[in-house]
Amino acid sequence: MTRFTTTLLGLSLFLLAACTSPPVDEFRSDGGAAPDPTGVIEGTVLYAGPRPLCAYEDGVPVRALGRVVLTLFEFDNPPPPTGTATGAANLLTVPAARVFRSLGDCMPEAPAPADLRVVVMRSVDFTWPEIELGHDGDISYQIRGYYDRDEDFIPFFSVSNLPTAGDIAGGAVVDVTAPIPEFARITFGPQSERPLGEVVSGVSVALARFVNTERPVFTMRSEPLSAQATLPTTADVIEAERELAELTNTSLVLYPRDTDASSAIGTALSEAGLSVAFDDPVSYAWYVRPIDADGDGVGDPHPILGRSRGIVWQTPGVIMQRVQTDLERAAGIPSVTLLPTVRPTQTTFKKVFYPEIEVAIPPVAVVQLAPPPQCLVPYVPPGNITPFYEEATVECQELPAGRYGINVLHGVAGGLPVGGGSMSCADPSDCAAGSTCMGGACVVPSMLSDTSINLSGGLYSSQAWTLPNELGDGAQIATPDPAQGPASLFIVFDPNAAGPVGRLDGRDGCDTALDPVLLGMGMTPAESTREIVYQDFADLPAGTKELCCEPVAHLCGVPLCGAEPGDASGNLIRSAPTSIDDDGVPDCVPFLMPAACCS
């Protein structure tokens, strides 16, 4: 073969290779090495609120304080109470200098009452990159946000990643004039159809609701709850509430007005770079408001007691979640939630409480088998009446014993202090007759409030406080407050750790129960006891059982973990698994999976 022929052959092979499609790697999320395509949101933040606070030097403003904080959540799983998200899917901040481009916007260093009433409107464009696209289909998001006026936002700590009093809240909504804003749906396509990514433009975020309240920095006073406790069976609503409250005698207690910087909480807050206006009677109190998770303008029924007792879900909304170890999460052991309620007999007329408010903890645990809402299965202990087992897909089993963290949802944005005269004040002379200056606002004392103040109107401000948190963690704070640490965990204890648990192991009270309808017809208790008819996913859409049970199928038949002391009083809880095999099966489980999945 001549050199010329060899050269032609090589050129032909090169051209042939050039006409062949190059190999394509899989995306990283699918196990390959190619970077996943991402989305971008482009839009505008519209600010309508007070003039910004500024740093002054020798009486001259040198820098506007604050920043815009935007958080992104999956549209169908936002934070509680409307969803279960514990953190944002993405975060974006915009510095104050981009929002307020002139220092002439600054609030005076010593503002007069008239200065506090000035409202300015500003806008700033934003570009939000690195948004995760859908995997098996489209994915939709919602944007919530606020303007952090006092610059105390720190995204890495639960005690500093939400708005505080004086911030300006809002989000991307469908109609900014609607009395109850509806978050806009921002949708991206699947990454398989968007290999170069996707840009969604024209998103408007409105920040216009003044946050009236501080985050509810509280401690909890309570007694442990027995895993075998039952719901009250009496038809007397007031007596039933009293019995429920006396199961744990629980109160949420705000820190006192005279809390100072040298106190345990004051020292911990100072070391974290935070401040709380404990002495402000407007911003620091418990405000009772209906929780409207579905946004229809009507308070929602309490998730546990709404159907059986007609109780409305109200703020402060309390969510308790069983603490899991990393190994439990790796093994796919479901999360467990308790849903307390403020006491309706105490909140019917009084709407503002300080320093404490009582809550009752229904002995029903909600176990989340899989993300869809229909996979939330209530665990109802043996010994209750038939309606508690038959009105929905439930599991007859003792409450999962363990330690529970506490998350309290609370706060008002866009409300006005009840009263007349000017809406803001520096001293009593700024207020009209019959009102007084409290917390920087003119208010008329109210008999329906422990503080003599109430807030009119406004919406939920998306504020919350959790126990335990970083302020009680010696690894995070040099001088932690014990009341904010592990000692604050709520205990569900097992009074008979060696005994049976529920349906799967033949617990008495899971096959039969007292039927109150038969009892009301004059039958004896023995005649009114009948077999329980469980739903077991039967009345839910086809495929629901498979969808809900598949994530926990590997946990069926795994033995219960042993008992261990859960607190200093020696109350027993279930220990956590200590190992997991190659198939993801742990050596034990802290509670049994539902019989509907494992029988």
N, C-alpha and C positions, 0 to 999 in steps of 0.2 A: 504494500500500500504506500503510495507516495505521500510526501509531507502535505501536498495540497489536498489530497483526498482525506487524509487524517484531519486536517484543519476543517474541511467541510463537514465531516462527521461530527467533530466536536461542536461546531457552530449549530448544526442541526439539533443535537442533543440539548444544547443550551436553550435554543428557541422553543423546543418541545417542553422543556421544564418551565420556561417562562409562561407558556400558555396553559399550564396546569395550575389549578387553584392551590394556593399554599395551605398547609395544615392549619386548622383553627383550633385553639385550645378552649377548654371550658372556662366559664367564669369561676372565680374563687369560691363563691357561694355554692357552686355545684361541684366543687372538688378539684377544679383546674387551677391554672396559674394566671389566667388573664384577669386583670382588675375588673370588678363589677362596674357597669355603667351606673351613673347616678343622675339625680334630678337637680334642678335649680329653680328656686322661686324668686321671681322679680316682682317688686311692688313698692308701695308707699306706706309709710307710717304717718297717720294724721294725729297730731297732739292737740288737745283742747283742755287746758287746765291752768293752774296757777303759774305765775312767773317762776323760773327756776331759782333754787337756792344757789348761791355763788360763794366762792372763796374770795375774801377781801384782804388787801394789804394796804395799810395806811388809808383806809376808807375808800379804796379804789377796787372795783371788781377785777379779778385777774383770771378767773376760770369758772365756767358753769359746772355745777355739780350734777351728778346723776348719769343715767344711761337708760336706753330702751332695752328691755329684756323680752325676747320673744321665745316661746317654747312651742315645740311641735309634738302633737300626739296623734296616734292613729285615730281616725274619725270615730270608729265604732268602739274604741276602748280608751276614752279619756280618763283623767283622774277621778277618784270618788267625789261625789256620790253617783255620778252618771256612768262611771266605768271603774275598772280595777287597776289602771296603770299606776305604778309606783314611781315612775320617772319618765322624763320626756324622751322622745325618740331623737330629738335634735334641739340645738340651742343656738341662738344668735343674739349678739348684743350690738347696739349702736351707741357710740359715745355722745355725750351731751353737746359737744362742740359741733357735731354735724346737725343736731336738731336746732340748737339756738346759735346761729352763726354770728350774732351780735351780742356783746356784753351789755348792750342797752336793754336787753330783755331781763336782766338780773333783778331778782327781788332785792329791795333795799336792805342794807346790813341791819338796820333797826326798823322794820316795817311798821307802818301805822295800820289801824284797822282797814282803812280804805285800800291799802296796798294788798291786803290779803284777799280782797274781793275781786281783784283784777284777773280776768281770764284772757289768755293769749292762745292763738292758734298758729301752729307751725307744722311743716311737713318735711319729710326726708325720704329719699329713695333708698331702697335696700336690695341687695342681691344675696340670696341665701343658697350656698352650694352644698354639695355632698348629701343630698336627700336620697334615702334608699328607695329604689323602685320596687314594684311588685315582683313576686317570684312566679306564682302560679296564675296570676291575673292582675287586674288593676289593684292599686292600693290608694286609699284616700286618707287625708290628714285634716286636722284643724289646727289653727294657730291661736294661742292665748298669749297675752302679754301684759306688761305694765311698764310705766316709767319709774325707775328707782330713784326717787328724788334725793334721798339721803346717802346714797352710795353704800348701802350695807348688804348688797347682794353678793353672795359667794356661792357659786354653783355646786361646790363639792360637799357642802354641809346641809343637812336637812333643816337646821335651825336658821339658815340664812338664804334659802333659795326661793322664798316666796315673798309677796308684797307685805309691807308694814304700813302703819297708819301714815297718811299723807302721800303715799304713792298714787299714781294714776293708772287705773286698770282698764282692760278692754280686750280686744282680739279682732280677728278677721270674721266679720259677721255678714249675714245676708242683707240685713236692713238696719242701718245705724239708728233709725228713728223708731224702731219697734220697741214697745215697753219691755218685752222679754226677748233680748237678742238671741238669734239662732246662729250658731257658728257655721261659716261657709265651708263647703266640702271642696277640698283641693285634691284633685285626682291625678295620679301618674299611672302610666301603662306598665305592663310587665317588661322586665329587662330583656327577655328574649325577643321582644318586638321593638326595643329601643336600645340597640347595641351601642349607639353613640350618645346615649343619655336623652334627657328630655327637659325642656324649659317651660315652666308655667308662668305666664306674665300677667300683669294687671291686678295683682292681689292687693287689696287695701286693708290696712290694719288701723282701727280707730282706738285711741286711748283717751277716754274722756270721763271715766267714773272715778271720782275722788274716793280713796279707800278710807273709810271712817274709823276702822278698828285696828288695834294691834293684834298680832298673832296671840292666841290664847295660851300664854305660858302658864302651865298649871301643874299641880301635883294631884295624885289620885289617892283617896282614902277608900279602902275596900276590904272585904273579907274574901277568902278563896271560895270558888264555886265547886260543888260536888259534881263529878261526871255523871252521877246517877240522879241529879235533880230533875224534877218534873215541872211542867207548866201548871199554874193554878187551874182547877176545874170548876170553881164556883162561877155561877152566872152573875154574881154581884160584881160589877165592873170595879168599883172602888176597893172592895175587899181583895179582888184578884190582883190589882195593882200593888196593894200593900204587901201581899204575900210574895209577889215577884220581887219587889224592892228589898224585902227582908232576907232574900236568899244570899245577898252579898253586902247590903248596906253600903252602896257605892256613892261617892260624891266626887265631882271634879272641883278642885279648889284652886282659885287664882291666888297669886302671891299678894301680900298685903300692900296697901297704898304707901306705907312708910318703908318699904324695902329700899335699902340703900346700897351703895357701891361696895361696902365692906361685908355684906351678907354673902352666903354661899352662892346664891344665884347671881347676885351683883358682880361678884368676883369672876365667876365663870363667864358671864356675858361680856365683861370687860376684856378678858383674855381672848374671847372670840371676836372682839371688835364690834360688838352689837350693843344696842341700848333699847330698853323697853320703857314706855311711859306708864309705869305702874300707878302713878299718882293722877293720871288723867281719867276722870269719871266718865267721859264720853267714849273714849277709844278703848278703855280697858274694863270690860264687863262682859257677862254672858248675855247675848241677844238671842231670844227665842224666835225663830222664823221657820215657816214651812219649807221643807226641802222639795223642790220641783225638778227632779232629775230628768223628766221627759219634756220639760219646757212648755207644758200646755197651760200654764198660768194657775194651776190648782195644785195644792200640796199633795204629795204622793202618800199612799198608805205605807206604814212601816213594813219593811220586807218580811218580818216574822209575825208581827202582831196586827198588821193591817187587816188581814182577811178575817181572822178569828175574833179580834177584839175591836176592830174599827179604829185603831190608833193611827194618827197621822205622824209621819216621819218629820222630825223637827231638828233644827240646830239648837245647841251643839250636837252635831251628828257624830256618833262614836262608832268606830270600827276597830275591833280587836282581832289580831291575826296571830295564829300560833307560830312561834319562832321555829325555824327549820335550820338544820345543820347543812353544810355544803354537801355531805354525803346523801342526805335525804333528797335534796334537790337533784343530785346526779342520778339517784335511783327513781326519780319520777314520782315520789310520794306527794300526793295532792296537798295544796294549801287549805287551811281551815280558818274560817272567820266566824266571830261572834258579833252580833249587832245589837248593842244596848239601845235604850230609848230614854229620853228625859221623861219625867213622871207627868202624864197629862193632867192629873188633878191639881198639880202645882203650877202648870203653865197655861191653864185655861184663861186666866185673867192677868196674872203677872207675866210680863214679857222681858224683863231685864233683871238679872240676878247678879249679886256680888256679895261675898267673894266666892260662894260655892253654889252648885246646882246638883240636885240628886238625879241619879240615873238608875234604871233597872236593867238587869242583864237576863234576857230570856234564855233558858237552858236548851237552846237549839243551835247546833253548829252547821254552818254552810260549807260543804266540801266541794272544791272546784276540781272536777275530774279532767276537764279539758276547757279550752277558752270559750267556746260558744255558751251563751246564757243558759241554754237548756241543759247544760252539763253541770249546773250547780245543784247539788243534792243535799237537802237538809238531813242532818242526823238528829233524830228525835229519840231520847232515851226511853227504855221500857217503862211501862206503868202509866203512860198517858192515856187519854180517851181516844176512841176510834177516829174522830174527825182529823186529829193531828197526823194520822198515818195515811188517810185515804184521800185527802184533798189534792195531793200532788205526788210526784215520785219522790219518796223519802226512804231513808234507811233507819230501821229500828236498831239503835246501837247507842251505848253510852257516849257521852261527849269525849272527843279526843283529849286525853289528859296531857297537860304540858304547860309551858310558859307562853303567855300571850303579850305581844306588844300592843300599845294603844295609840290610835290615831284619831284626833278630834278635828272635825270639819266645822268651821265657824267663820263669821265675819260679814261685814256689810260694806258695800261700796255704792256711792251715789245717794246715800240717805241724808236727810237733814235733821239736825237736832230739834226735838219738839220745843216750840217756843215762839215768841214774837220778837219784834225789834230787829236789829241788824243781825245778819247771819254769822258774823264773826266779831270778836271783841278782844280787848286787851285788859279791861277792868270793868266793874259793874256800871260805871257811868255811861258806857257805850250801849247799854241795853235799855229797852223800854220798860215801863212800869209793869210789874208782875212777872218779869223774867230776870234771870241772873246770869252772870258770866261764869261759865264752867267749861273747862277744857278748850278755851278759845272760842266758844260759841255761846250765844244768848239762848237760854232755854227756860221754859216754864216747868217748874217741878211737877213730876208725875207720881201719883199714888200707885201706879202699876209697875213701879220700878224700885229696886233696892237702892239705886243711885239717884232717884228723883228725875232721871233723864231717860228719854227714849229716842230712837231714830225713826223718822217717818220716811217710808219708801225705801228705795235702794234695792240692790240685788246681792246675791251671794258673792263674796269677794275672792273666792278660791284661796282662802287662808286656812292653815292647819298647823297643828303642833303634835309631835309624836313623843311617846315615852317607850323605851329609853332613847336618848339622843347624845350627840357629841358633848353637850355640856356636862354630862355625867360620866364621861369616858376619860380616864386618866391618861390614856395614850394620845388623846386629842387636846386635852386641857390640863394645864399644870395643876390647877386647883379646882377639881370637878365638884359639882353639886350632887351629893348622893341621891337626892330626890329625883334627879333627872337620869340616873344610871340604872343598872340592872336590877336594883332593889325595887324599881317601880313596876316590874313585869307582873302581870296578873296571872294567878295560878288557878288552873282547873285541875283538881286533884282526884285521884281514884281511891275511894274509900274501901275498895275490896279488890286490890290489884291482882290477887290470885284467882278471883272468880270469873265467871263467864261475862261476855260483853253484850251480845245481841243476837240477831237472827241466825248468823252463821254457826253459832255454837249453842243454840237452843235456849237462850235466855228467856225465863218466864216473863210474860208481858209482851212478847213480840209475836206470838201466835194469836192471842185473844186480848181483848180490852173492853172496857166498859163503854157502852153506847149510851150517851146522855139522852138521845131521843127515846129509846126504849125505857130508860129510867123515868123520863118525864111522863110516860104513859101509865105509870103506876106499877110497873114491874119491879121486882126485888133486884138488888145488885147482882145476885147470882143469875137471875133470869135475863138481866140486861147485858151480861158479858157474852160477847160473840166473837167469831173469828174475824180477824183483820183482813180486809181485801186490799192488797197493795196494787198500785198502778204499774210500777216497774217499767217505765218508759212506754207502756202499751198505748197510751193516748197521745203520744208525741209523734211528730212526723217520721216516716219510714227512714231507717238508717240512723236514727238518733242513738239507739243503744250501741251500735257498733262504733259510732263517732265518739261517744262518751266513755265507753268501756275499754276500747282498745288501748288507751294510754296507761291503764292500770291493770291490764290482764296479767302481766308478769308478776304482779304483787298478790294475786289470788293464791291462797294456800300457804303464804309465808307466815310463820308464827309471830305472835305478839312479842314485842320487846319486853324485857323485865322492868320491874319498878325501881325507882330511885327517889331520894328526897328532892323535892322541887323548891323548897325554901327553908329558911332557918327554923321554922316550926315543925319541920319533918313531914309536911304533906307530900304524899307520894304522887309522882307522875310517871309516865312511861319514858324509858330511856330511848336514846336514838340508836339506829343501827351502827355497827362498827366496821362492816365490810360490805363489799359489793362484788359479785362475780362478773365474769366476762360477758354474761348476757344481761347485765344491769340489774340483777336480782339481789337485794340486800339480805343480810342474814336474819333480819327481823323487821317488823313494821311497828310504828308507834300506835296505830289503830288499824282495824280491819277494813278492807275495801267493801263497798256495798254488796249485799247479797244479790241485788239485781244484776250485777256484773259477774259475780263469782259462783252463784249457786248452780 
